[in-house]
């Protein structure tokens, strides 16, 4: 049950970010994740 609550909360956050924040948090997260992956794999 707690996993369902977490998934619902995450989904509502993504919807809120997309509708009212133009996806700013999601964009920042994707950028940081790709930067970390490049750092870990050693790609320039």
C-alpha atoms as an extended CHARMM CRD file, in Angstrom:
* protein
*
        44  EXT
         1         1  UNK       CA              0.0000000000        0.0000000000        0.0000000000  PROA      1               0.0000000000
         2         2  UNK       CA              2.8080000000        2.4250000000        0.7880000000  PROA      2               0.0000000000
         3         3  UNK       CA              4.2540000000        1.8660000000       -2.6920000000  PROA      3               0.0000000000
         4         4  UNK       CA              0.9360000000        2.8550000000       -4.2300000000  PROA      4               0.0000000000
         5         5  UNK       CA              0.9460000000        6.0720000000       -2.1910000000  PROA      5               0.0000000000
         6         6  UNK       CA              4.5170000000        6.8440000000       -3.2970000000  PROA      6               0.0000000000
         7         7  UNK       CA              3.6700000000        6.2060000000       -6.9530000000  PROA      7               0.0000000000
         8         8  UNK       CA              0.5410000000        8.3900000000       -6.7490000000  PROA      8               0.0000000000
         9         9  UNK       CA              2.4650000000       11.2060000000       -5.0450000000  PROA      9               0.0000000000
        10        10  UNK       CA              5.2200000000       11.0200000000       -7.6640000000  PROA      10              0.0000000000
        11        11  UNK       CA              2.6560000000       11.0480000000      -10.4820000000  PROA      11              0.0000000000
        12        12  UNK       CA              0.8930000000       14.0900000000       -9.0430000000  PROA      12              0.0000000000
        13        13  UNK       CA              4.2630000000       15.8410000000       -8.7030000000  PROA      13              0.0000000000
        14        14  UNK       CA              5.0780000000       15.1690000000      -12.3560000000  PROA      14              0.0000000000
        15        15  UNK       CA              1.6610000000       16.4330000000      -13.4460000000  PROA      15              0.0000000000
        16        16  UNK       CA              2.0280000000       19.5720000000      -11.3040000000  PROA      16              0.0000000000
        17        17  UNK       CA              5.5400000000       20.1960000000      -12.6130000000  PROA      17              0.0000000000
        18        18  UNK       CA              4.4070000000       19.8200000000      -16.2050000000  PROA      18              0.0000000000
        19        19  UNK       CA              1.2710000000       21.9430000000      -15.9360000000  PROA      19              0.0000000000
        20        20  UNK       CA              2.2580000000       24.7630000000      -13.5980000000  PROA      20              0.0000000000
        21        21  UNK       CA              6.0530000000       24.8200000000      -13.7060000000  PROA      21              0.0000000000
        22        22  UNK       CA              6.7340000000       24.0880000000      -17.3860000000  PROA      22              0.0000000000
        23        23  UNK       CA              8.6380000000       20.9350000000      -16.3750000000  PROA      23              0.0000000000
        24        24  UNK       CA             11.4740000000       22.8420000000      -14.6930000000  PROA      24              0.0000000000
        25        25  UNK       CA             12.1490000000       20.2780000000      -11.9640000000  PROA      25              0.0000000000
        26        26  UNK       CA             11.9540000000       17.3520000000      -14.3730000000  PROA      26              0.0000000000
        27        27  UNK       CA             14.2890000000       19.1270000000      -16.8130000000  PROA      27              0.0000000000
        28        28  UNK       CA             16.8000000000       19.8450000000      -14.0480000000  PROA      28              0.0000000000
        29        29  UNK       CA             16.6590000000       16.2400000000      -12.8160000000  PROA      29              0.0000000000
        30        30  UNK       CA             17.2520000000       14.7890000000      -16.2850000000  PROA      30              0.0000000000
        31        31  UNK       CA             20.1610000000       17.1720000000      -16.8540000000  PROA      31              0.0000000000
        32        32  UNK       CA             21.8000000000       16.2600000000      -13.5520000000  PROA      32              0.0000000000
        33        33  UNK       CA             21.3160000000       12.5320000000      -14.1090000000  PROA      33              0.0000000000
        34        34  UNK       CA             22.9130000000       12.6800000000      -17.5500000000  PROA      34              0.0000000000
        35        35  UNK       CA             25.8030000000       14.6990000000      -16.1130000000  PROA      35              0.0000000000
        36        36  UNK       CA             26.3350000000       12.0940000000      -13.3770000000  PROA      36              0.0000000000
        37        37  UNK       CA             26.2050000000        9.2430000000      -15.9020000000  PROA      37              0.0000000000
        38        38  UNK       CA             28.8030000000       11.0090000000      -18.0670000000  PROA      38              0.0000000000
        39        39  UNK       CA             30.9990000000       11.5450000000      -14.9930000000  PROA      39              0.0000000000
        40        40  UNK       CA             30.7310000000        7.9060000000      -13.8800000000  PROA      40              0.0000000000
        41        41  UNK       CA             31.3140000000        6.4200000000      -17.3440000000  PROA      41              0.0000000000
        42        42  UNK       CA             34.1770000000        8.8240000000      -18.0500000000  PROA      42              0.0000000000
        43        43  UNK       CA             32.6280000000       10.1610000000      -21.2600000000  PROA      43              0.0000000000
        44        44  UNK       CA             33.4980000000       13.7230000000      -22.1200000000  PROA      44              0.0000000000
